Amino acid sequence: MNLEKAKVDILIPTYNREQYIGPCIDSILNQTFKDIKIIIYDDGSTDKTKQIIENYQKTNSNIQYIRGVENKGVSFARNILLENSSGDYIAWQDSDDISNPYRIEKSLNYIQHTKVDILFTDMIFYHDGASYRRSKTLSKVNIYKYTNRKGLVNNMNFATAFFNSKLKNYKFDEELLRKEDVKWISSLIKNKVRFGYLESPLYYCRRHSGRLTYTK
């Protein structure tokens, strides 16, 4: 597919993120690659998250906002987002994190050049001005030998996932309130999905006391 013709959906699950959702959306609107649709699923927020997102919608027609009545958990939210996606490629984004302006452009170039099904990138963790770069990279290991959480987490940064839309058929286990990413990635490994890793810190993960996106 020609790069200029590709359409990318960025999927954002959120819950009570009034402090962070604005900068998160701004980082996507400021991407160098522009043909992006932002799909946000609000899992029943009780703060001002809804108002903030709706204000963005007034000036940005590429934002789709779906609001749940009650909090049903991260796996449910991710499945709703996948069902509403129609782009050629999909990227995850946590609602308290930031994407580098070149994230989508570089990820799209990489995945189209290498023909992998899904790729991950390095990320920067930051908190109160302090940051560090994750040192272990997927390109230096054999992904197919990893079947446990330790191996997966050490060598993949799930939040940075950028993948072909054909993988949207892989669903999340809605009985899991945590670690749903590990089971999802494990199913990809089991089915011999082609992985790639871009050794560039294109994603900024915010560390804070309420890091878990969902509480129940």
Secondary structure, 3 states (H helix, E strand, C coil): CCHHHCCEEEEEEECCCCCCHHHHHHHHHCCCCCCEEEEEEECCCCCCHHHHHHHHHCCCCCEEEEECCCCCCHHHHHHHHHHHCCCCEEEECCCCCEECCCHHHHHHHHHHHHCCCEEEEEEEEEECCEEEECCCCHHHCCHHHCCCHHHHHHHCCHHHCEEEHHHHHCCCCCCCCCCHHHHHHHHHHHCCCCEEEEEEEEEEEECCCCCCCCCC
